[in-house]
Amino acid sequence: MGKKALIAMSGGVDSSVAAYMIQQQGYDCTGITMKLFTNEDIGVNRDKSCCSLEDVKDARNVADKMGIPFYVNNYTEDFKTKVIDSFITAYQNGATPNPCIDCNRYIKFNKLLLRARQLDMDNLVTGHYARIEYNSQSSRYLLKKAIDNTKDQSYFLYAMTQQQLEYTLFPLGDMLKLEVRSIARKLGFTNAEKQDSQDICFVPEGDYGSFMEKYTGKKYPEGDILDLEGNIIGRHKGIIRYTLGQRRGLGVAVNYPVYVTAINPQENTVTLGDESALLSKTLVARSINLIAYDSLEKPLRCMVKTRYLQKEKPATAEQTGQDELKIIFDEAQRAITPGQAAVLYNGETVIGGGTIV
C-alpha cells in the first residue's frame, strides 16, 4: 500500500500543483482547506479574501480534477487566538508583527500536522517555496532556500521543529514559479492564472488601522508626534497606524525627509527623525527556534535578514539565554523593527531565528 499525504490546499496555484506533484510520486492524497476566519468576523463584506468560498471552490475543483478526497477543517478559534489577537497586541505595543510566521508556527505546522497524524497520514504537504534535506552528519533535518530565489519562503518557516521538518514535504522547493504555472495550465486547473495575494489574509485591503478598529470595537486615540529633541511637531492618528521607517502619510510638514524612528505606546507618541536615526548595528531576538543546531555554543558568523524582502547581511549571532539571541551586524542596518523576525542563514541553509524585541 502506498504512502498517504495530506495536502494543505489554499485554492491557489502553488498548493494545487504541490498536490499534483506528490500524487505523481505515487502518494495516496487527500486535500484539506483550513477555514481560518469568516469575512463577517474581520469586518469584510465580500467573498474575495483568503479563506473565502471562492478559494474553497478553487481547491475543491482541483481535488475533483485529481480524483482525491477533499475536506474543509475549521481552525477559526485557534487562528483568532494565535494569529489575529497576537497581531493586534503587537501593534498596540508599538511593534510590527509578521502574522504569516505565526500562522505557520501555530496553525499549519502544528494544528494541521496534528490533524494529518490523526488521519494516519505519512506526510503533510504544502505549496511553500523552500527545501528540506536530511543531514546524516548532524542527524538533523535542515531547512534550505528554494531554487527560485524570487519566491523563496524560508524566512517564514524558521520556526519549524525537527519533528515538523521530518514529517513535511515541500514539492515546489526545486521548481520555478514559471514551471508551476505552466503545469497548472497544462492540467487545466481553474486557478492556473490566479494571482498571488500580496496582503495579509485577514486584512485584504491592507489598512491595518481600520481593520483593528472594526475588529476590536476600539478607537485608538490620537497623540503627539515628536522630533528627536522631544518637541511636539504634530499629531498622529493612533500608534497602530505607524511602523519604524515609515515615511509616507505622516501628516507633518518639515523641510527635510523624516521617518518614524520610535513608537512609545505608554506615552502614546510617535517620534520622527532623519534616516540616520534609523540605523542600528545590534538587535535582540526572543521566542527563538534553531534548526541547524540545538543551541549556539559560541558566537557564530552568519548572514541575517530582518524583513522578508531584505537581502541578508553579515553579522555575528550569540545565544545569550535559553530563549534569546543577540545579533551584531558588521554594518549598521536601517529600521530594525520589533515584531519582525531576524532569520539566520549559512548560505542556503536556515540556521534559525527569533522575534525582534
N, C-alpha and C positions, 0 to 999 in steps of 0.2 A: 504493500500500500504506500502511495506517495506521501510526501510531506504536505502539511497543511499550513496555509498562511492567511492571516487576517490582514486585509488591505485597508488602510485608512484612506477613504475616498472623499475628497472635499467637493467634488464636482468640477474641479479644474483639470486642465490638460495634463499636468505633471503626475498627479496621483493616478489618473486614468491610464497613462502609458506605463507607469510603475506596475500597475496591476497586470497589464498585458505582458510586460517583460517577465514577471515572476511566473505567470501562467505558462509562458513559453519554456520556462525552465523545468516544467513538469509538476509544479505545485498545484495542489487542490485549493483553490482560492475562495475566500468569502469576503465580500465588500462590506464596509461599515462607514457610515457617516455620523459624525458627532454633532448632535444638536447642543450648541453652547449657550444660546440665548434666543429669545424671541424679539422681533422688531419692536413690539409694544414695550418690552422691558427696557429697551435702550432709547425709547422715545423717537423711533423712526417709523413713519407711516409709508413704508414702501417695501417691495419684495425683491430688492436688488442687492441687499447687503449679504455678507458672508453668512452661511447657515440658512439662507433663505430657501423657500420652496423651490425656486429656480435651481439652486445648487443641488438640492436633494434630487430633483428631477434629472439633472445632467448626470449625476453619479449613478442613479438607477438605470438610466438609458445605457450607459457604458457597461454596467454589470449585466444587463439583459443581453446586450450585444455579445458579451463574452460568455454568456451562459453560466454565470456564477450567482450564488445566493447573495442577497443584499439586505442589510438591516440599517435602521437608524436608532442610535442609542442616545439617551438624554443625559447630558452632563451639565445641565444649566446651573444647578446648585453649586457644584464643585467649581465651575468656571466663575461664577459670581464671587465666591469666597476667595479663591486663589489668584484670580487674574483681575477682574474688574475692581473689586474692593481694594486690592493691593495697588492697582494703578491710581485710584482716586487718593488713597492715603499718601502715596509718594508725592503726587502733585501738591497736595495740601501741605506737605512738609518741605516744599521748595525743591524737590528732586524731579528728575525727568526719567520716568520708568521705561522699560522695554517689555511690554506685555507678551510679545511673541516668545521671549525666552521663558517667561513664567508658564505660558501655555504648554510649551514643550516639556518643561520640567515637571509640572504638576498634573497635566491632563494627558497629553499624547503618550508620553513615555512612562506614565505612572498609572493613571486610571485605565487608559485604553490598553496598555500592556497587560494589566491585571485581567481585563476582560478577555484578551487573547488567551491567557493561561486558563481561565475558567472554561473557555471553549475548546481546550485541549489543542490549541494551535502550536505548531512548531516555531513559527516566526511571526513578528509584526512587521509590516511593510509600509513605508511612507514614500512620498514623492520628493523628499528633500534632496537637494544637491550637495552631497557630501559622500565620503567613503569611510568604510570601516574595515580595518585589517587586523589580523591577529599576529602579534609579535612573539615568536616562540622563545626568544632570548629573555625577554622580560616577563613572559607568560601573562601578557596584558593585551586587551583589545585597544586599538588605537583609533582615534577619530582623525580623519585627514580631509584636506580641502578637496572640493570637486575638481574634475578636469576642466570644466567650464568656469573660469575664474570670474566671469561676469555674473554668474548665478550662484556662486559658492555660498552655502548657508551654514558653514561650520561654526561661525560666530554665534549663531542662535542655539547651537547644540552642545556648547561646552559643559553643560550641567549633567550630561548623560553619565550614568554609572557603568561600571564594568558589566553588571548583570544586564542592563538595558542594551548595551552595545552588543553583547553576545547574542541577544535574542532578536535584534533588529536588522532588517535588510534595507539598503538604500540603492535600488537598481539603477537610479539615474546618475549616480556619482561619477560614472565613467563616460557619460554622454554629454553632448552639447544640446542646448535648448533647441537649436535649429533641427537637430535629429529627432528630438521628442515631438515637435510639431509635425514634422514630416511623417512620422509613424502614425500619429493620430489622424492625419489626413488620409493616408492610405487605408486605414482601418475604417474610415467613415465615422469617426467619433463626432458627435454633435458639438462637442466643446473644443474641437481642434483649433479654432481661431479665437477662443475665449481669452480675453486679456487678463494678465496677472493683476491682482489687486495691489494698489500702492498704499492704501490706507490701513490703519489698524482696524481689524474686522468689526469691532463693535463701535467704532467712531467713523462710519463710512464717509462722512463729509470732511473729516479731518479737523473739525472745530472742537478741540478738547474742552474748552471752557463751557461752551453751550451744552455739550453732552453731559458734563459733570453737574451743571446746574439743573438740567432736566432730570437726571438720574437720581440725584440726592435730594432735590427739592430745596437746595440751599442757594442763597445769593452770596457769592464771595465778594467781600467788601473792597471798595477802592482803598488806596493808600498812597503814601508818599513815594515819589521817585527821587532818589538822592544822587548827588555826584560823589566822586571818590573822597571828597573832604567832608561829606555828610550834609551838605547844603541841599535844601529842598528845591528841585528844579522842575517838578511836575507831579502829576497824579497818574497812578496806574489803575487798571481796570480789574484788579484781582490777581493775586500772585500765580494762580493756576494758569494764567494766560501767557506766562513768561518762562523762558528757559535760558540757561547760560549761553552766551554767544549770540543771542538774538539781536538783530539789528533793525528789522522792519517792524512797523506797527507799534512803535514806542510812544508816539504822540508827544515827543519832546523836540523842540526846535533849538539846535545848537549849531555853531558854525564849523563843526568838525565831526567826523563819523564817531558814533558812540554805540556801545554794545552793552547787553546785560552782563554785568560782572559778578553780581551777588544777588541772592534772594533770601530774605530774612522773614520766615513765617511768624516768628514770635513778635517781631515789631511790625509785621505787615508792610515791609518796604522792599523796593527793588532798586538796586544800585547800578548806575551806568558809568562806563569809563571808556577810555580808548582801548585799542586792540592789545596793547602791551599788558594791560591789566588782566587779560585772559590767560596769559602764559604761565605755565607751571611745569616743573620737572618731576614732581612727586605725587603719587596717589596712594590711598589705602583702599583695599577692597575686602569685603566680607561676604558671608554666605558662599564661600569658595567651594569649588569642586576641581579636583585634579584627576586627569585621565591617564597621562603618561607615567605618573609616579604616585606612590601612596602619599608622599609628602616631599617637600623640598628640604633636604638636609642641610644645604648650604646655598648661598646666593647663586642664582642661575642667570646666565646670559641668554636672552631670548628676544623675540620680536613681539610687540604688544600693540593691539588696536583697542581704542576706547569707544568707538562707534562702528556700526556695521559698514558704512560706506567709506570709512577711513582706511588708508593704507597703514599697515602695521609699521611700528618704529622700533629701533633698537633700544633696549633697556636692560636693567638688572632687576630681577624679582627675588624677593626674600620672604620666606614664610615666617612671620613674626608672632604667630599664635596658631592654635589649632584651627581657627576659622578666620585667619587674617593674612593677607598678602600686602607687602609694601613694595611698590614698584617705582624705580628711579630711572627716568629716561635720560638718554645721552644728551638730548637737546630738549629745551622747553617745548611743551605741546600746548595747543590752543584749546581752550574751553573744555577741560576735563570736567565732566558733568556727573555729579551724584545721581544715582539711579540707573545710569547706563552700565554696561558690562565692560570690564577690562579682560580681554581674552589673550592668552599667551600662546605663541607659536614657536615651533622649531622647524623652519622650512615649511613643509606641507602638513606637519603634524600639530594638532592642538594639544598643548601641554595641560591646559585647564583655564580657569578664570574665576571671576567673582564680581559682585556688585560694588561699584564705586561708592564709597561713603564720604 
